[in-house]
């Protein structure tokens, strides 16, 4: 199997596992969002900082919904 296929398969399996964990924890993150988060963390973003940003965005989104 070519190395690129092996990497894609491993990445897909990782996202599958993270998606299952995300569902169990009710994070409400879809597969694409999880993929973005993994990419950001792999590129040096602090997981705690990323979690804080996601929480803040959700809080702001909730405030916008209640005002509408």
C-alpha positions in Angstrom: 0.0 0.0 0.0 1.5 3.4 -0.9 2.5 5.6 2.0 -0.1 8.3 1.2 -2.9 5.7 1.4 -1.5 4.5 4.7 -1.4 8.1 6.1 -5.0 8.8 4.9 -6.3 5.6 6.4 -4.6 6.3 9.7 -6.0 9.9 9.7 -9.5 8.6 8.9 -9.3 6.0 11.7 -8.1 8.7 14.1 -11.1 11.0 13.2 -13.4 8.0 13.5 -12.2 7.3 17.1 -12.4 11.0 18.0 -15.9 11.2 16.5 -17.0 8.3 18.7 -15.4 10.0 21.8 -17.0 13.3 20.8 -20.4 11.7 20.6 -20.0 10.0 24.0 -19.0 13.3 25.6 -21.8 15.3 23.8 -19.3 17.9 22.5 -21.5 18.6 19.5 -18.5 18.8 17.2 -18.9 17.3 13.7 -16.2 15.3 12.0 -15.0 18.3 10.0 -14.7 20.4 13.2 -12.8 17.6 14.9 -10.5 17.4 11.9 -9.8 21.2 12.1 -9.1 20.9 15.8 -6.7 18.0 15.3 -4.9 20.0 12.6 -4.6 23.0 14.8 -3.3 21.0 17.7 -0.8 19.2 15.4 0.4 22.7 14.3 1.1 23.8 17.8 -2.2 25.3 19.1 -2.7 24.7 22.8 -5.6 22.2 23.3 -6.7 24.2 26.4 -6.7 27.4 24.5 -8.6 25.8 21.6 -11.2 24.4 24.1 -11.6 27.9 25.6 -12.1 29.5 22.2 -14.8 26.9 21.3 -16.6 27.5 24.6 -16.4 31.3 24.1 -17.8 31.0 20.6 -20.6 28.9 21.7 -21.4 31.3 24.5 -21.5 34.2 22.1 -23.6 32.2 19.6 -26.1 31.4 22.4 -26.3 35.1 23.3 -27.0 36.0 19.7 -29.8 33.4 19.5 -31.5 34.7 22.6 -31.4 38.3 21.2 -33.0 37.3 17.9 
